[in-house]
């Protein structure tokens, strides 16, 4: 897996018998920021750590660039916040092998309120053919606070 840091422009919760795509072999990844102790591989490769975290606060982007167009039927994302109360927004977009513009899959907000509400698990069934890129945009605190974006897990099938 090749990785690039770009400028702005966990745990497995589901059963291990799912046939997740091997993102390490199938895609390159771009991120706008990365904490060296929490690299993006930690969120994309099963059993590879505690998830990804941005080095800087504010909106961040994680982009998967597939070597060959993919068919995606399921997306699983896990976000975790144990320390601060905040409202996070994320947007998932995809680019097809015939398209010129990213198409939005989902836009969602979620309230973290530790210690009671500390995780967000999203499992989407989709029918996406010819996916050449998948983009996850995270606004960690819609009120503009100093929270850093993080992602415990991203799995695709």
GIWOSUL-V45257 format. One record per run of one state. SS is the DSSP state (2 for helix, 1 for strand, 0 for the rest). FROM is the first residue (numbers start at 1). TO is the last residue. Records with the same first field share a line. If there is no record, write none. Layout:
SS->FROM-TO / FROM-TO
This chain:
0->1-2 / 6-22 / 32-40 / 45-51 / 54-57 / 59-59 / 81-85 / 97-102 / 114-116 / 118-118 / 140-147 / 149-149 / 152-152 / 157-157
1->3-5 / 27-31 / 52-53 / 58-58 / 60-80 / 86-96 / 103-113 / 117-117 / 119-139 / 148-148 / 150-151 / 153-156
2->23-26 / 41-44
